[in-house]
Amino acid sequence: AACVWNATAGKMASDDESELAQLKRENAALKAKLEAKEPKAKRAKTSPAEAVPTASVAAESAAAKGAKGKGGSSDAGADFALGEAKRVNVRLFKGRTLVDIRELYQKDGTWLPGAKGIALQPDQWMTLSRAAADISQAIEKRNVAYKLELGELRTVTVSEFKKNLYVNIREFYEDKATKELKPGKKGIALRPAEWTALATHVAGITAAVNGHEKVPDSDSEDVDDA
């Protein structure tokens, strides 16, 4: 009986050692997995301003998103950071030049173009760029009555909310019931510092627009610029 007991005890000890070895292997694999994820976690803490200084990650992300969406073609274009999580991207979309002023969001450590924004046609951008000094002056004087028509029910206005000033670039639509013009989803609000950053990039953005060979006609098909 003693021999049987010793044999059984030996088998139990062997089983315990195997289980312990398996646990060690699993812990080592888990540790390696966590270490592999650590650089990605650190990248997620990168600030938007660091992530999108000029034509960089956001431009590549925008191009990738454009290529996947609706079967259209899009190039990365030229990127101009406005600070925080906003930027201007000049690119071709389905052969048409767009000046996309947009807010970014972060996913898996990468900054991507979000839903808040508006893509201007070249003529609309030119109208805005020529009025840059007037818009800056309106901000300085807190002139909330300022309004610039860009065409196609798109405007630039200066507004104040909770003592903070904003430059609003937005598209409006006509309410079928009341016939009143109401703000639509396409648009973006820039803080004074963000507008100042945009104003300093006017020459570069205009050069990027002029650099594209194909400029759309005013009566061409509308672009879904969200």
C-alpha positions in Angstrom: 0.0 0.0 0.0 2.9 2.3 0.8 4.3 1.7 -2.7 1.0 2.6 -4.4 0.8 5.7 -2.3 4.3 6.8 -3.2 3.6 6.3 -6.9 0.4 8.3 -6.7 2.2 11.1 -4.8 4.9 11.1 -7.4 2.4 11.5 -10.1 0.6 14.3 -8.3 3.9 16.2 -7.8 4.7 15.7 -11.5 1.2 17.1 -12.4 1.8 20.1 -10.2 5.1 20.9 -11.8 3.6 20.7 -15.3 0.8 23.0 -14.2 3.3 25.5 -12.7 5.4 25.4 -15.9 2.3 26.1 -17.9 1.4 29.0 -15.7 4.9 30.4 -16.1 4.6 30.1 -19.9 1.2 31.9 -19.9 2.6 34.7 -17.7 5.6 35.2 -19.9 3.3 35.3 -23.0 1.0 37.8 -21.3 4.0 40.0 -20.3 5.3 40.0 -23.8 1.9 41.0 -25.1 1.6 43.9 -22.7 5.1 45.1 -23.5 4.2 45.0 -27.2 1.2 47.2 -26.6 3.1 49.7 -24.4 4.5 51.9 -27.3 1.0 52.1 -28.8 -0.3 53.3 -25.5 2.4 55.9 -25.3 1.6 57.1 -28.8 -2.1 57.6 -27.8 -0.9 60.2 -25.3 0.6 62.3 -28.1 -1.0 65.7 -28.3 -3.0 66.7 -31.5 -0.6 69.6 -32.2 2.4 67.2 -32.1 0.6 64.6 -34.2 -0.4 67.0 -37.0 2.3 69.7 -37.5 2.1 69.9 -41.3 1.6 67.3 -44.0 1.9 64.3 -41.8 -0.2 61.6 -40.1 -3.5 63.4 -40.5 -2.9 63.9 -44.2 -2.2 60.2 -44.6 -5.3 59.3 -42.5 -7.5 61.6 -44.6 -6.3 60.1 -47.8 -6.9 56.6 -46.5 -10.4 57.5 -45.3 -11.1 59.2 -48.6 -10.0 56.2 -50.6 -12.2 53.9 -48.6 -15.3 56.0 -48.6 -17.9 55.9 -51.3 -15.4 54.5 -53.8 -14.0 57.9 -54.5 -10.4 58.8 -55.0 -8.6 61.3 -52.8 -5.0 62.4 -52.4 -3.3 63.4 -49.1 -2.9 67.0 -50.2 -1.2 69.6 -48.0 -1.9 69.9 -44.3 -1.9 73.1 -42.1 -2.3 72.7 -38.4 -4.5 75.1 -36.5 -3.5 73.9 -33.0 -5.5 71.6 -30.7 -7.3 69.1 -32.9 -8.1 71.2 -36.0 -6.4 71.5 -39.3 -6.8 72.6 -42.9 -6.3 70.1 -45.7 -6.1 71.1 -49.4 -6.6 68.0 -51.5 -8.2 66.6 -54.6 -11.4 64.6 -54.2 -12.8 62.9 -57.3 -10.7 65.3 -59.3 -12.0 68.4 -57.5 -10.0 70.8 -55.3 -11.3 71.2 -51.8 -10.1 73.3 -48.8 -11.2 71.1 -45.9 -11.3 72.8 -42.5 -11.9 70.1 -40.0 -11.7 68.9 -36.4 -9.8 65.6 -35.7 -10.5 62.8 -33.4 -8.1 60.2 -32.0 -8.4 56.4 -32.5 -5.8 53.9 -31.5 -3.2 56.6 -31.3 -3.9 58.0 -34.8 -5.5 61.3 -35.5 -8.4 61.1 -38.1 -10.7 63.6 -39.7 -14.0 63.9 -37.8 -17.5 64.9 -38.8 -17.2 68.5 -37.6 -15.9 70.6 -40.5 -16.6 72.0 -43.9 -14.9 71.6 -47.3 -14.8 74.8 -49.3 -14.7 75.2 -53.1 -11.7 77.2 -54.4 -13.8 80.3 -55.1 -15.2 80.2 -51.6 -11.7 79.9 -50.1 -10.6 82.9 -52.2 -13.5 84.9 -50.8 -12.6 84.0 -47.3 -8.8 84.5 -47.7 -9.3 88.0 -49.1 -11.4 88.9 -46.1 -8.9 87.5 -43.5 -7.8 90.9 -42.3 -11.5 92.0 -41.8 -12.3 88.9 -39.9 -9.3 89.4 -37.6 -10.4 93.0 -37.0 -13.9 91.8 -36.2 -12.5 89.5 -33.6 -10.3 92.2 -32.1 -13.3 94.6 -31.8 -15.7 91.8 -30.7 -17.9 92.7 -33.7 -20.5 89.9 -33.5 -22.5 91.6 -36.3 -19.8 90.7 -38.8 -20.9 88.4 -41.7 -19.3 87.3 -44.9 -21.2 85.5 -47.7 -19.2 82.7 -49.3 -22.0 81.6 -51.7 -24.2 78.5 -51.8 -25.7 79.5 -48.4 -22.3 79.4 -46.8 -21.2 82.2 -44.4 -18.5 83.4 -42.1 -19.7 85.0 -38.9 -18.2 86.1 -35.6 -20.2 85.1 -32.5 -19.8 85.1 -28.7 -20.7 82.3 -26.3 -20.0 82.5 -22.6 -17.7 85.4 -23.2 -15.7 83.4 -25.7 -15.4 84.5 -29.3 -15.7 82.2 -32.3 -15.3 82.4 -36.1 -18.1 80.3 -37.5 -17.7 78.9 -41.1 -21.0 77.2 -41.8 -23.5 76.1 -44.4 -27.2 77.0 -44.0 -30.3 75.4 -45.3 -33.9 76.6 -45.9 -36.5 75.2 -43.6 -39.3 74.1 -46.0 -42.1 74.9 -43.4 -40.9 78.3 -42.3 -38.7 79.3 -45.2 -36.2 80.4 -42.7 -32.4 79.8 -43.0 -31.1 77.5 -40.4 -27.5 76.3 -39.6 -26.8 72.9 -41.1 -24.4 70.2 -40.0 -21.6 71.2 -42.3 -19.4 73.8 -40.5 -16.9 74.5 -37.9 -16.3 77.0 -35.1 -12.7 78.3 -34.6 -11.4 80.0 -31.5 -9.4 83.2 -32.0 -6.1 81.4 -31.6 -7.2 78.8 -34.2 -8.4 81.6 -36.6 -5.0 83.4 -36.2 -3.2 80.2 -37.1 -5.4 79.8 -40.2 -4.8 83.5 -41.1 -1.0 82.9 -41.0 -1.4 80.0 -43.4 -3.5 81.9 -46.0 -0.6 82.3 -48.4 0.4 78.6 -48.1 -3.2 77.4 -48.5 -3.8 79.6 -51.5 -0.6 78.3 -53.1 -1.7 74.7 -52.5 -5.1 75.5 -54.1 -3.4 77.1 -57.1 -1.0 74.2 -57.4 -3.8 71.8 -58.3 -4.3 71.6 -62.1 -8.1 71.0 -62.0 -10.4 73.6 -60.5 -14.1 72.7 -60.6 -16.7 74.9 -62.4 -19.3 76.6 -60.2 -22.1 74.6 -61.8 -20.5 71.2 -61.4 -21.8 68.3 -59.3 -22.0 69.0 -55.5 -19.5 67.2 -53.3 -20.5 65.5 -50.1 -18.1 67.3 -47.7 -19.9 66.4 -44.5 
